[in-house]
């Protein structure tokens, strides 16, 4: 059985979807979507280091294809 893969927006690695943390947009704010049930475009990160790298590279707005606000506490939750 083939498992779906997704690309991390921080490091660019392709990994099985189950190993990554999904992020989604609620309104204009980026939030975690661990159950992957929120509608719309999602973005994936491997871990906290990749999240920090995605922020430095400004990859989060690109991944969602729009300007989004990023809650600083989300960084603490993605450990």
Number of C-alpha atoms within 10 A of each C-alpha: 3 5 9 10 14 19 17 22 23 24 15 14 14 14 17 13 18 14 13 19 21 23 22 23 20 15 9 12 12 20 18 19 18 13 9 14 10 16 10 9 12 19 24 25 27 23 17 17 15 19 24 15 16 21 16 11 12 13 16 24 16 14 17 17 10 9 12 16 14 16 11 8 8 15 15 9 9 16 10
